Structures are given as structure tokens and as C-alpha cells.
């Protein structure tokens, strides 16, 4: 069996914990920085956490493991094999929000239990784009615009 792989992402965002939490948990925001995805949940431990892309596809399946608004959210993460062909077991995503005066540190830890895989590589690239978009949106009020190179657009 492969070794576990853990990726940790940190970003400092000029916002409040409450506004950052809202941006993570409210479709009005996620559509603007999370690849156009909507988010839906009952926001309690054991509840499903559902993301849907604009074309209706579900990129991953998740269940909330722990929640402490506006400070911490932990959920499982199982990539949708219909989208990427993976058979990885569920992994774990932990969001932590630390207030620092007029700024918050957002730390996301993604624990992959299948080791290096297509899912590990994809989420590593994806979280960086998501975090950049989230920071841009909260600090400027505008979504991040990226002119993707043709080779990325063709394979995305």
C-alpha cells in the first residue's frame, strides 16, 4: 500500500472569520471561486456535503466529520470515479480559520490515504486555484480571471 500524502495550503486573507466562513459555505460565493460549483449541506456532523459543477456533475462526494463555525470544518473527500477514473479511498479535508486582527489565516489540510495518485495531483493543483480565487474575491469583490494556456483548456 502507498504511503499517505498530506498537502497543507495556507493563505492570509483580509477578511473576518464570519465572512470567510460564509464564503466557504454559501453558494453565492463558491460559484465565483470554486470552478462555478454550488455547495449544499445541512452543515452538521454526518451530513452530506454536496458540490455540483455548472454542468451538473459532482466532482467529489463528501460527508461532514466535524464542524465548528466559523473556525473549523472537517469532511471526507472521495473523488467521483466517473470524472477521473480513480478508485482512491476517501481522503480527509480540514479547513481551519485563525483570526489575526483584520486578517484571517486559512489553512487547508488534505490527507490522502491512497498515496500519490491522479486524485492527489488533481487536488494539489485545484486547491491552489481555489485559494487564489477565494482570496481575490474576498479582498477585491471580483472573481479571479485566468487566461488558461490552450493545453490546460483542452485537457480540463
C-alpha positions, 0 to 999 in steps of 0.5 A: 500500500502507498504511503499517505500524502498530506498537502497543507495550503495556507493563505492570509486573507483580509477578511473576518472569520464570519465572512470567510466562513460564509464564503466557504459555505454559501453558494453565492460565493463558491460559484465565483471561486470554486470552478462555478460549483454550488455547495449544499449541506445541512452543515452538521456532523454526518451530513452530506456535503454536496458540490455540483459543477455548472454542468451538473456533475459532482466532482467529489462526494463528501460527508461532514466529520466535524464542524465548528463555525466559523473556525473549523470544518472537517469532511471526507473527500472521495473523488467521483470515479466517473470524472477521473477514473480513480478508485482512491479511498476517501481522503480527509479535508480540514479547513481551519480559520485563525483570526489575526486582527483584520486578517484571517489565516486559512489553512487547508489540510488534505490527507490522502490515504491512497498515496500519490495518485491522479486524485492527489495531483488533481487536488494539489493543483485545484486547491491552489486555484481555489485559494487564489480565487477565494482570496481575490474575491474576498479582498477585491469583490471580483472573481479571479480571471485566468487566461488558461494556456490552450493545453490546460483548456483542452485537457480540463 
